[in-house]
Amino acid sequence: MKRSRQVRAVMTADVATVEPGMSAEAAVAVLERREVSGAPVVGEDGRVLGFVTRGDLSRRRSGRCFGRRHKTGKVGEAMSTPPVTVGVDDDVVRAVRLMDAGRVRRLPVLGADGALAGIVSYGDLGRVFLRPDSEIRDEVRDEVLDRELCLDPASLDIAVRDGVVSLTGTVERDSMVPVIPVMLALVGRVDGVVAVQEHLRVGVDARIVLADEPAAGRVLG
C-alpha cells in the first residue's frame, strides 16, 4: 500500500489572479503589488483559463509579441492556454512531472469543483524533497510512532530513501489493523515525506507493543 503527499499540503492558498479582460498595464500592477512573476488568469466562474507572466505582459505593453504588432494589450491575448494545472488531491510527484513536461515553474491548483484553490511552485515542491532522510526517519519514529500513537518504534522497521518512507513489520492481532491507516496518514503529513509504503502483515511472528511497556507487556489491541 502506498500513500503520497498531496499538493494541498504544500500549495499557497492566497493566490494573485488576473482577469482576461484586464489591460496588460493593470495586470503588471497586480503582479508587482503581490511580488510575483506570474499569475493564473481566472474567469468569472472562478475557473482557470490560462496563465500569464510579466514577460508575456511586457510584450503586450510594448505592442509586440514575437515580432508581430497587435492592436490591443489584453491579458486574454497574452496568456498561455490551455493552462497546465494540478488537483489539490494529486500527489507532489505528479506535480513535479507536470512541471517538467510543461517546462513551467508554477502550477495553478484546482479544487474538486474545478475552481482555483491555490498555486504551487517549484520551490514549494523542492522543500518537500530536500529534507534529509535521516531527519524524516527520526520524526516518524519519535513523533508519530512514539508520541502520537504510543507505539514502540522498535516494533517496526523504518526506512527512508529520497523522502519515501517504508514501514515493515508484523501485526500480531486483527484488532491492530484499523490503526494502520491512521499511522500511514500521520507519517504522510511529516514534512519531507513524498510517499509512504507499508509492508505490514497480520501474524504471530512479531508484535507492536505500547511504548511505555516492556517487550513482554500487553500487545496493543
Phi, psi and omega per residue, in radians:
M1 nan 2.516 -3.065
K2 -2.369 2.335 3.067
R3 -2.094 2.265 -3.131
S4 -1.926 2.607 3.113
R5 -1.204 2.302 -3.054
Q6 -1.561 2.696 -3.130
V7 -1.060 -0.608 -3.109
R8 -0.995 -0.435 -3.098
A9 -1.324 -0.337 -3.066
V10 -2.121 -0.138 -3.076
M11 -1.301 2.861 3.014
T12 -1.768 2.145 -3.069
A13 -1.429 -0.487 -3.133
D14 -1.513 1.725 -2.990
V15 -1.914 2.336 2.982
A16 -1.322 2.258 -3.141
T17 -2.278 2.773 3.039
V18 -2.299 2.883 -3.120
E19 -1.922 2.644 -3.071
P20 -1.087 -0.480 -3.111
G21 -1.511 -0.051 3.138
M22 -1.225 2.626 3.045
S23 -1.298 2.771 3.113
A24 -1.050 -0.678 -3.136
E25 -1.095 -0.759 -3.132
A26 -1.161 -0.675 -3.141
A27 -1.172 -0.717 3.100
V28 -1.071 -0.667 3.121
A29 -1.086 -0.675 3.104
V30 -1.112 -0.801 -3.122
L31 -1.117 -0.703 3.139
E32 -1.180 -0.693 -3.138
R33 -1.147 -0.651 -3.131
R34 -1.567 -0.069 3.108
E35 1.010 0.843 3.077
V36 -2.246 2.787 -3.092
S37 -1.684 -0.155 3.137
G38 -2.855 2.908 -3.100
A39 -2.703 2.658 3.031
P40 -1.189 2.549 3.040
V41 -1.724 2.090 -2.986
V42 -2.041 2.387 3.093
G43 -1.451 3.139 -3.105
E44 -1.110 -0.460 -3.124
D45 -1.527 0.090 3.114
G46 1.485 0.038 -3.131
R47 -1.544 2.568 -3.093
V48 -1.415 2.165 -3.122
L49 -1.717 -0.440 -3.095
G50 -3.110 -2.938 3.110
F51 -2.451 2.458 -3.110
V52 -2.340 2.493 -3.140
T53 -1.997 2.961 3.093
R54 -1.067 -0.639 3.123
G55 -1.089 -0.756 3.097
D56 -1.025 -0.798 -3.072
L57 -1.239 -0.596 3.133
S58 -1.117 -0.668 3.106
R59 -1.136 -0.632 3.122
R60 -1.233 -0.680 -3.129
R61 -1.108 -0.583 -3.136
S62 -1.467 -0.081 3.124
G63 1.442 0.179 -3.134
R64 -2.239 2.563 3.021
C65 -2.573 1.913 -3.094
F66 0.989 0.680 3.030
G67 1.462 0.028 -3.119
R68 -1.932 2.557 3.141
R69 -1.405 2.534 3.076
H70 -2.307 2.539 -3.084
K71 -1.385 -0.515 -3.084
T72 -2.177 2.902 3.124
G73 -2.294 1.142 -3.132
K74 -1.721 2.629 3.136
V75 -1.013 -0.724 -3.109
G76 -1.035 -0.430 3.131
E77 -1.535 -0.370 -3.078
A78 -1.682 -0.350 -3.018
M79 -1.231 2.718 3.022
S80 -1.532 2.300 -3.118
T81 -2.602 2.570 -0.032
P82 -1.227 2.657 -3.102
P83 -1.288 2.587 3.006
V84 -1.557 2.051 -3.056
T85 -2.241 2.918 3.092
V86 -2.411 2.690 -3.130
G87 -1.589 2.724 -3.128
V88 -1.078 -0.521 -3.100
D89 -1.669 0.009 3.062
D90 -1.236 2.683 3.124
D91 -1.475 2.809 -3.042
V92 -1.166 -0.453 3.103
V93 -1.117 -0.730 3.096
R94 -1.093 -0.696 3.137
A95 -1.072 -0.751 3.128
V96 -1.100 -0.743 -3.132
R97 -1.133 -0.671 3.102
L98 -1.129 -0.710 3.107
M99 -1.090 -0.778 -3.136
D100 -1.124 -0.757 -3.108
A101 -1.179 -0.679 -3.114
G102 -1.568 -0.072 -3.117
R103 0.950 0.826 3.103
V104 -2.188 2.828 -3.121
R105 -2.018 0.009 3.101
R106 -2.471 2.508 3.101
L107 -2.271 2.220 2.953
P108 -1.112 2.449 -3.126
V109 -1.877 2.222 -3.089
L110 -1.798 2.484 3.062
G111 -1.441 -3.105 -3.118
A112 -1.087 -0.458 -3.132
D113 -1.516 0.016 3.129
G114 1.514 -0.070 3.135
A115 -1.509 2.807 -3.137
L116 -1.120 2.252 -3.141
A117 -2.049 -0.306 -3.110
G118 3.029 -2.942 3.085
I119 -2.523 2.535 3.123
V120 -2.232 2.394 -3.102
S121 -1.944 2.908 3.093
Y122 -1.063 -0.612 3.111
G123 -1.141 -0.685 3.096
D124 -1.034 -0.793 -3.121
L125 -1.229 -0.598 3.131
G126 -1.079 -0.657 3.134
R127 -1.140 -0.529 3.098
V128 -1.190 -0.759 -3.027
F129 -1.414 -0.373 -2.962
L130 -1.582 -0.075 3.133
R131 -1.209 2.356 -3.111
P132 -1.028 2.439 3.140
D133 -1.040 -0.668 -3.116
S134 -1.113 -0.626 3.125
E135 -1.209 -0.688 3.094
I136 -1.105 -0.786 -3.121
R137 -1.067 -0.729 3.141
D138 -1.075 -0.721 -3.124
E139 -1.221 -0.688 3.092
V140 -1.061 -0.782 -3.104
R141 -1.199 -0.891 -2.990
D142 -1.444 -0.717 -3.041
E143 -1.565 -0.776 -3.063
V144 -1.427 -1.034 -3.065
L145 -1.223 -0.858 -3.056
D146 -1.339 -1.024 -3.006
R147 -1.368 -0.821 -3.061
E148 -1.322 -0.796 -3.031
L149 -1.807 -0.113 -3.134
C150 0.975 0.699 3.082
L151 -1.821 2.642 3.076
D152 -1.318 1.977 -3.116
P153 -1.002 -0.456 -3.136
A154 -1.222 -0.217 3.141
S155 -1.268 -0.334 -3.110
L156 -2.188 2.618 3.015
D157 -1.614 2.078 -3.102
I158 -1.906 2.078 3.103
A159 -2.184 2.436 3.131
V160 -2.291 2.240 3.097
R161 -2.461 2.095 -3.133
D162 0.941 0.662 3.097
G163 1.470 -0.073 3.120
V164 -1.644 2.075 -3.112
V165 -1.648 2.239 3.080
S166 -1.997 2.195 3.120
L167 -1.963 2.122 -3.083
T168 -2.208 2.393 3.110
G169 2.941 -3.135 -3.135
T170 -2.134 2.260 3.103
V171 -1.679 2.201 -3.002
E172 -1.307 -0.663 -3.022
R173 -2.090 2.574 3.127
D174 -1.063 -0.499 -3.102
S175 -1.175 -0.268 3.115
M176 -1.450 -0.351 -3.052
V177 -0.986 -0.732 3.138
P178 -1.075 -0.341 -3.138
V179 -1.329 -0.398 -3.050
I180 -1.035 -0.832 3.119
P181 -1.040 -0.617 3.104
V182 -1.132 -0.779 3.132
M183 -1.065 -0.777 -3.135
L184 -1.115 -0.687 3.139
A185 -1.136 -0.745 -3.140
L186 -1.155 -0.726 3.112
V187 -1.114 -0.689 -3.128
G188 -1.128 -0.362 -3.134
R189 -1.541 -0.117 3.129
V190 -1.176 2.313 3.134
D191 -1.001 2.314 3.126
G192 1.699 -0.245 -3.136
V193 -1.393 2.143 3.117
V194 -1.572 -0.708 -3.132
A195 -2.729 2.794 3.122
V196 -2.192 2.222 3.083
Q197 -2.025 2.269 3.112
E198 -2.037 2.387 3.107
H199 -2.209 1.033 -3.079
L200 -1.821 2.479 3.115
R201 -2.402 2.740 3.121
V202 -1.584 2.233 -3.123
G203 -2.965 -2.876 -3.113
V204 -2.138 0.183 -3.076
D205 -1.439 -0.396 -3.098
A206 -2.613 2.926 -3.090
R207 -2.393 2.612 2.942
I208 -1.817 2.021 -3.027
V209 -2.014 2.842 3.081
L210 -1.101 2.420 -3.034
A211 -1.136 -0.501 -3.064
D212 -1.650 0.222 3.096
E213 -2.088 2.695 3.117
P214 -1.152 2.873 -3.092
A215 -1.001 -0.479 -3.133
A216 -1.558 0.114 -3.063
G217 -1.360 -2.925 -3.050
R218 -1.211 2.345 3.082
V219 -1.360 2.380 3.120
L220 -1.098 2.228 -3.113
G221 1.746 nan nan
